[in-house]
Amino acid sequence: MTAIKGFKAYDLRGRIPDEFNADVAYRVGRAYAEWLKPKRVIVGRDIRLSSAELCEALTRGLMDSGVDVYDIGLCGTEGVYYATFAEKMDGGIMVTASHNPMDYNGMKFVREQSRPISGDTGLQEIRKIAEDDAYSIPARKGTRVDLDVWTKYVSHLLSYLDLSKLKPLKIVVNAGNGGAGAVVDQIEQYLPFKFIKVNHNPDGTFPNGVPNPMLEDNRASTIAAIREHKADFGIAWDGDYDRCFLFDEHGGFIEGYYIVGLLAASFLRKEQGARIVHDPRLTWATLDIVQSLGGKAVVSKSGHAFMKDVMRDVDAAYGGEMSAHHYFRDFSYCDSGQIPWLLVAQIVCESGKPLSKLVDERIAKFPASGEINRKVTDAKATIARVQERYAKDALHVDFIDGVSVEFPLWRFNLRSSNTEPLIRLNVESRGDAALMQSKTSELLALIGGEAAH
């Protein structure tokens, strides 16, 4: 048995070539087929230099297991999601390491209807089969077909819009040399927008740094372009563009939390009483909007596998996480990094208000710390220590994801990361930024540890 190190809670990710290489990709392809027993599987890949070789090895593994492979080529993770559900495939695998450093790569896995395969729903079984390297002999070898889904995918993205309500806007788009630029180029002809394109061309050497707009240093080029061109707003994506990050017309970075409320409102105006799923890290702004518009807010543990399960269970129209993952019923409950900014553009057009005006009121009403990461030696003991200090005087405590503690005028959530050795803190208040900041400082002093991205 050969151990494979890269399996995480939701996917496979490892350093090239010692943790992840063509041999591992082949074995994982065989193991996925052995476990799921699919007949037809979508494969796609991001723009990393190692992705083509890994995708080829994965394809061989699937074909040697009797699976017919439909290759959609260079794409974002949502391309694999879309092709899997739209083409009624048995599963899909995306070769990507998203926003990880350049010397990493990995895979994300789904089954029919693009249902996620995570640690609780098959990923560990796939890992074990791959490590044991023991597979059935298929009755036949599978075939490989190139599949072009771009036209149908673009049409699907545009279906979320009322094109008659769009007005000319100037929008900065920063693909970070990842894959998102190709989508902008495909849909540009249908939209009345002028795009200012920054780091637009896909380049697996990442000449402008790994595309991860969560890192403050990576936002400078987007902010500079917005200010230089007097744009209406800006967008930046991570490498496989399953998340998009928005900037207002002044270049101000907008926390994903406030975009959740904006999108929830747009769905509730179209579908009265719709269910909206949100994560427990920051909640008050979302709850306020959903309740005021007659919707039903449903909380889910953070993480795409949990969010998608809850969305299916309650048939939610939309779900959003403060981490900039946005999920849509009509996208088979999957997350997309393209649908959110298109909807925001329409909201800006219809409202006649700049993006800053649409979110500033919410930010003032529910100021939040943003997610703060700390490396600590013992996450469990740290969370227990914080809980012991605050829970006894709280109005409400829950353990849906880590610990959430609520007081009349402020609340916080503290949780371990699902994917990294970190704990994550979020604090918010009711209209009192100074209170939020002082409580954040108080909590960080108690947590200790080292600052981390």
C-alpha positions in Angstrom: 0.0 0.0 0.0 1.3 3.5 -1.0 0.0 6.3 1.1 -1.5 9.3 -0.7 -1.1 12.5 1.4 -3.2 15.1 -0.4 -6.7 14.1 0.4 -8.5 16.9 2.3 -12.0 17.4 3.6 -13.4 18.3 0.2 -10.8 17.5 -2.4 -7.3 16.3 -3.2 -4.5 18.8 -3.2 -0.7 18.3 -2.9 2.7 19.6 -3.9 4.0 18.6 -7.3 5.6 16.1 -7.7 6.2 14.5 -4.3 2.6 14.6 -3.0 0.7 14.6 -6.3 1.9 13.4 -9.7 0.7 11.5 -12.8 0.9 8.1 -11.0 -1.3 9.3 -8.2 -3.7 10.9 -10.8 -4.0 7.6 -12.7 -4.6 5.6 -9.5 -7.2 8.1 -8.3 -9.0 7.9 -11.7 -9.1 4.1 -11.3 -10.3 4.4 -7.7 -13.0 6.9 -8.5 -14.3 4.5 -11.1 -14.1 1.5 -8.8 -16.1 3.3 -6.1 -18.7 5.2 -8.1 -19.0 2.7 -11.1 -19.9 5.5 -13.5 -20.3 5.0 -17.3 -19.7 8.6 -18.4 -17.6 11.2 -16.6 -16.7 14.8 -17.4 -13.0 15.9 -16.9 -11.7 19.5 -17.0 -8.6 21.3 -16.0 -7.3 24.7 -14.9 -4.4 26.6 -16.5 -1.6 25.3 -14.2 1.4 24.0 -16.1 1.0 20.6 -14.6 -2.7 20.2 -15.2 -2.6 18.9 -18.8 -0.3 15.9 -17.8 -2.3 15.2 -14.7 -5.6 15.3 -16.6 -4.2 12.9 -19.2 -3.2 10.4 -16.5 -6.6 10.8 -14.8 -8.3 10.1 -18.2 -6.2 7.0 -18.7 -7.2 5.7 -15.3 -10.8 6.3 -16.0 -10.7 4.7 -19.5 -8.7 1.7 -18.1 -11.7 1.2 -15.7 -14.2 1.1 -18.6 -15.4 4.7 -18.3 -16.1 6.9 -21.3 -14.5 10.3 -20.6 -15.9 13.6 -21.9 -13.1 16.2 -21.8 -14.2 19.8 -21.7 -10.6 21.1 -21.7 -9.5 24.3 -20.0 -12.2 25.6 -17.7 -13.2 26.6 -14.2 -14.5 24.2 -11.6 -18.0 25.4 -12.4 -17.5 24.3 -16.0 -17.2 20.7 -14.7 -20.3 21.2 -12.5 -22.2 22.6 -15.4 -21.2 19.9 -17.9 -21.9 17.1 -15.4 -25.5 18.2 -14.6 -26.4 19.7 -18.0 -25.1 16.7 -20.0 -26.6 14.2 -17.5 -23.3 12.6 -16.8 -22.5 10.1 -14.0 -19.8 12.3 -12.5 -17.1 14.9 -13.0 -13.5 15.6 -12.0 -11.8 19.0 -12.1 -8.0 19.1 -12.1 -7.2 22.3 -10.1 -5.5 23.6 -7.0 -7.6 26.8 -7.1 -5.6 29.5 -5.1 -2.8 27.3 -3.8 0.8 28.1 -4.7 2.2 27.4 -8.1 3.8 24.1 -7.2 0.5 22.5 -6.1 -2.2 20.8 -8.0 -5.3 18.7 -7.1 -8.7 17.4 -8.0 -12.3 18.2 -7.1 -14.9 15.4 -7.5 -18.6 15.2 -8.1 -21.1 12.5 -8.9 -24.4 12.7 -10.8 -26.2 16.1 -10.8 -22.9 17.5 -9.6 -23.4 16.3 -6.1 -20.2 16.8 -4.2 -18.0 13.9 -3.1 -16.3 14.9 0.1 -14.6 13.2 3.1 -18.0 12.1 4.5 -19.4 10.9 1.2 -16.8 8.8 -0.6 -13.5 10.6 -0.7 -11.9 8.5 2.0 -13.1 5.3 0.2 -11.6 6.5 -3.0 -8.3 7.3 -1.2 -8.2 3.8 0.3 -8.8 2.1 -3.1 -6.1 4.2 -4.7 -3.6 3.4 -1.9 -4.4 -0.3 -2.2 -4.0 -0.1 -6.0 -6.6 -2.9 -6.4 -9.2 -2.6 -9.2 -11.7 -4.7 -11.0 -11.0 -5.7 -14.6 -13.5 -3.9 -16.9 -15.5 -5.7 -19.7 -14.2 -3.0 -22.1 -11.9 -0.1 -22.3 -13.5 3.4 -22.1 -13.3 6.0 -24.9 -12.4 9.7 -24.8 -14.4 12.5 -26.5 -13.7 16.2 -26.7 -16.9 18.0 -25.5 -17.5 21.7 -26.2 -20.0 23.1 -23.6 -19.1 26.8 -23.9 -22.1 27.9 -26.0 -24.6 26.2 -23.7 -22.7 27.3 -20.5 -22.7 31.0 -21.7 -26.4 30.7 -22.5 -27.0 29.4 -19.0 -25.1 32.3 -17.4 -27.1 34.8 -19.3 -30.4 33.2 -18.3 -30.0 34.7 -14.8 -30.3 38.2 -16.3 -33.0 40.4 -17.8 -30.9 41.8 -20.6 -33.4 44.5 -21.3 -32.7 46.0 -17.9 -28.9 46.3 -18.3 -27.3 49.7 -19.0 -23.8 50.6 -20.1 -21.3 50.0 -17.2 -17.6 50.2 -17.0 -16.3 47.1 -15.1 -12.7 46.1 -14.1 -12.2 42.4 -14.4 -9.1 40.8 -13.0 -8.7 37.1 -13.8 -5.3 37.0 -12.0 -4.0 35.1 -15.1 -6.3 32.3 -14.2 -9.2 31.0 -16.2 -12.0 33.6 -15.7 -10.9 35.8 -18.6 -12.0 33.3 -21.1 -15.6 33.5 -19.8 -15.6 37.3 -19.9 -14.4 37.1 -23.5 -17.3 34.7 -24.4 -20.1 36.7 -22.8 -18.8 40.2 -23.7 -20.7 40.4 -27.0 -24.0 39.9 -25.2 -23.6 42.6 -22.6 -23.6 46.5 -22.8 -20.6 46.7 -20.5 -17.1 48.0 -21.2 -14.6 45.7 -19.6 -11.2 46.9 -18.3 -9.2 43.7 -18.4 -6.3 43.2 -15.9 -4.0 40.2 -15.8 -6.5 38.8 -18.3 -4.7 36.1 -20.2 -4.4 32.6 -18.7 -0.8 31.9 -17.7 0.2 29.0 -15.5 3.4 30.6 -14.5 1.3 33.2 -12.6 3.5 36.2 -13.5 1.5 38.5 -11.3 1.2 36.1 -8.3 -1.1 33.2 -7.6 -4.7 34.4 -8.2 -6.1 34.7 -4.6 -7.9 38.0 -4.0 -8.3 37.1 -0.4 -4.7 38.2 0.1 -4.7 42.0 0.4 -1.5 42.4 -1.6 -3.2 40.8 -4.6 -6.0 43.4 -4.7 -3.8 46.4 -5.6 -4.0 46.0 -9.4 -7.8 45.8 -9.3 -8.1 48.8 -7.1 -5.7 50.9 -9.2 -7.6 50.0 -12.4 -10.9 51.0 -10.9 -9.6 54.4 -9.8 -7.7 55.0 -13.0 -10.6 54.2 -15.3 -13.4 55.5 -13.0 -15.1 52.2 -13.2 -18.5 51.4 -11.8 -17.1 48.4 -9.9 -14.5 45.7 -10.1 -14.3 41.9 -10.0 -11.4 39.6 -9.2 -11.4 35.8 -9.2 -9.3 33.0 -7.9 -7.6 30.6 -10.3 -10.5 28.2 -11.0 -13.0 31.0 -10.6 -15.4 29.3 -8.2 -15.3 32.5 -6.1 -15.5 36.1 -7.3 -14.6 39.1 -5.1 -16.2 42.5 -5.6 -14.9 46.1 -5.3 -17.0 49.2 -5.3 -16.5 52.3 -7.6 -13.9 53.7 -5.2 -11.9 50.5 -5.1 -13.2 49.5 -1.7 -13.0 45.7 -1.2 -16.5 44.3 -0.3 -16.6 41.4 2.2 -18.4 38.5 0.8 -20.8 38.6 3.7 -22.5 41.8 2.4 -22.9 40.4 -1.1 -24.8 37.5 0.3 -27.5 39.9 1.5 -27.5 41.7 -1.8 -28.1 38.5 -3.8 -30.6 37.1 -1.3 -32.7 40.3 -1.7 -32.7 39.9 -5.5 -33.9 36.3 -5.3 -36.6 37.1 -2.7 -38.0 39.9 -4.9 -38.4 37.4 -7.7 -39.6 34.5 -5.6 -41.7 35.4 -2.5 -41.0 33.3 0.6 -38.0 31.6 -1.0 -35.5 29.8 1.3 -32.0 31.3 1.5 -29.2 29.2 3.0 -26.3 31.0 4.8 -23.3 29.9 6.9 -23.1 30.6 10.7 -19.9 32.7 10.7 -21.6 36.1 10.2 -25.4 36.1 10.2 -27.2 39.2 11.4 -27.1 41.2 8.1 -28.4 38.2 6.1 -31.1 37.4 8.6 -32.2 41.0 8.7 -32.6 41.2 4.9 -34.2 37.8 4.5 -36.8 38.3 7.2 -37.6 41.9 6.1 -38.4 40.5 2.6 -40.5 37.6 3.9 -38.0 34.8 3.1 -36.9 31.9 5.2 -33.3 31.8 6.3 -31.7 28.4 6.8 -28.3 28.0 8.5 -25.8 25.4 7.3 -22.4 24.4 8.4 -19.7 26.2 6.4 -18.2 24.4 3.4 -19.5 23.6 0.0 -20.6 20.0 0.6 -22.7 21.0 3.6 -24.2 24.1 1.9 -25.2 22.0 -1.2 -26.8 19.3 0.9 -28.8 21.8 2.9 -29.9 23.7 -0.2 -31.1 20.4 -1.8 -32.9 19.5 1.4 -34.9 22.7 1.6 -34.9 23.5 -2.1 -33.3 26.9 -1.5 -33.3 29.4 -4.4 -29.9 30.7 -3.3 -27.2 30.1 -0.8 -24.2 32.3 0.2 -21.1 32.0 2.4 -19.1 34.9 3.6 -16.1 33.3 2.0 -17.5 34.4 -1.4 -19.0 31.0 -2.4 -22.4 31.5 -3.9 -24.8 28.7 -4.7 -27.8 28.6 -7.1 -30.8 26.2 -7.3 -30.8 26.5 -11.1 -27.1 25.7 -11.2 -27.8 22.3 -9.6 -27.3 23.9 -6.2 -23.6 24.4 -7.1 -21.4 27.4 -6.6 -20.4 29.7 -9.4 -18.0 32.6 -9.6 -19.7 34.1 -12.7 -23.4 34.2 -11.8 -22.8 36.5 -8.7 -21.2 39.4 -10.5 -23.7 39.3 -13.4 -26.5 39.6 -10.8 -24.7 42.4 -9.0 -24.3 44.2 -12.4 -28.0 44.0 -13.0 -28.8 45.2 -9.4 -26.6 48.2 -10.0 -28.3 48.9 -13.4 -31.8 48.6 -12.0 -31.3 50.5 -8.8 -29.5 53.4 -10.3 -27.2 53.4 -7.3 -23.5 52.9 -7.1 -22.4 49.6 -5.6 -21.0 51.4 -2.5 -24.4 52.8 -1.7 -26.0 49.4 -2.0 -23.7 47.9 0.6 -22.6 50.8 2.8 -25.9 50.9 4.7 -25.6 47.2 5.5 -21.9 47.5 6.5 -22.9 50.4 8.9 -25.8 48.5 10.3 -23.9 45.3 10.9 -20.1 46.0 11.0 -18.0 42.9 10.9 -14.3 42.0 11.5 -13.9 39.9 8.4 -12.4 36.5 8.9 -9.2 36.5 11.0 -7.0 33.5 11.0 -4.7 32.3 13.7 -2.2 29.5 13.9 -2.5 27.9 17.4 -0.8 24.8 18.8 -4.1 23.2 20.0 -7.3 24.4 18.2 -9.7 22.4 20.3 -8.3 23.6 23.6 -8.3 27.2 22.3 -11.9 27.1 21.3 -12.9 25.5 24.6 -11.1 28.3 26.5 -12.9 31.0 24.6 -16.2 29.2 25.0 -15.7 28.9 28.8 -15.0 32.6 29.0 -18.0 33.9 27.0 -20.8 31.3 26.9 -22.0 31.6 30.5 -23.2 35.2 29.9 -24.5 34.8 26.4 -28.0 35.1 25.1 -27.4 32.1 22.7 -24.7 29.6 22.0 -24.7 27.1 19.1 -22.2 24.5 17.8 -23.4 24.2 14.2 -19.9 25.1 13.1 -17.3 25.6 15.8 -18.9 27.8 18.4 -21.2 30.8 17.8 -21.8 33.0 20.8 -24.5 35.8 20.7 -25.0 38.8 23.0 -27.6 41.6 22.5 -25.3 43.9 20.7 -22.5 41.7 19.3 -21.7 38.1 18.4 -18.8 35.9 17.3 -18.0 32.6 15.6 -14.8 30.7 16.2 -14.1 27.5 14.3 -11.3 25.3 13.1 -10.5 25.4 9.3 -11.8 22.4 7.3 -8.8 22.6 5.0 -5.8 24.2 7.0 -4.3 24.0 10.5 -5.9 27.3 11.6 -8.7 28.7 13.6 -10.9 31.3 12.2 -12.6 34.2 14.0 -15.5 36.4 12.9 -17.1 39.1 15.0 -20.0 41.4 14.2 -22.1 44.0 16.1 -25.4 45.8 15.7 -24.4 49.2 14.4 -21.4 49.7 16.7 -18.1 49.4 14.8 -16.1 50.5 18.0 -17.7 47.7 20.0 -17.0 45.2 17.2 -13.3 46.2 17.1 -12.8 46.2 20.9 -14.4 42.7 21.2 -12.3 41.5 18.3 -9.1 42.7 20.0 -10.3 41.1 23.3 -10.9 37.8 21.6 -7.6 37.8 19.8 -5.7 38.4 23.0 -7.4 35.4 24.5 -6.8 33.2 21.4 -3.1 34.1 21.1 -1.2 32.2 18.4 0.3 33.6 15.2 -1.4 35.7 12.5 -2.0 33.7 9.3 -3.5 34.4 5.9 
